[in-house]
């Protein structure tokens, strides 16, 4: 009995010196795994007030969004209109911008068209890498 | 020199180092202090249907520089937990734009089925208020849901 006691004298308690380390480890773990809900969406920069830029019709791709969910696309200098679905805008933009790198997307949305249609078109344009986008209300 | 030095060392042997055993306690104290003093700005969310987009990206702007504008399906505009008339949006945007040092980002949280006339009106109001950075708040669209529809 006495011999046994002598042997286990060293490992009498749980070592408390590493408790702080364990606490920090847990802390860092939860810090890393916690995700705050961040704001996200499609970025655009509005033109400054009273900023009007004249652009040659040749460099504009008119994209008119109608309330029925269809998109009418017309190249600035031509009269031909092409009616497509919002999903096709991405592909069309890629083709058009390859021919004319200075192209500007003139997105005009009908007042009665749903917001998500405009978002779909804007999404397609941004996926295709378009940077010069103008958002307007379709009048007339 | 060596004699006096050795004399000093012998005297101050006990208080040689800064005690490091309480460092963790100090760190925790600071941690708790900052946890308590940090206030997250919370705003009630309006019930809207989020539009979806693949190109959805995170906004890397400080939370205090982000202003939320909610547009409901009926065209009601909500800011700072209260409904406001459309013409008032610019009056609220302008001071926030100045206060943020011309960095204000407007998160436009519009219902997916809101008619675009309201979105356009809000954009004009934001422009009138002087702000230029707008984010159309969207949910990330996944390829699978897109193909299923």
Interface residues (C-beta under 8 A of the other chain):
Chain A: X20 X23 X24 X27 X38 X39 X40 X41 X42 X43 X44 X45 X46 X47 X48 X49 X65 X109 X110 X111 X112 X113 X114 X115 X116 X117 X118 X119 X120 X122 X123 X126 X127 X135 X136 X137
Chain B: X24 X27 X28 X31 X51 X52 X53 X54 X55 X56 X57 X58 X59 X61 X66 X71 X105 X107 X108 X110 X111 X112 X113 X114 X115 X116 X117 X119 X120 X123 X126 X127 X128 X130 X131 X132 X133 X134 X135 X136 X137 X138 X140 X141
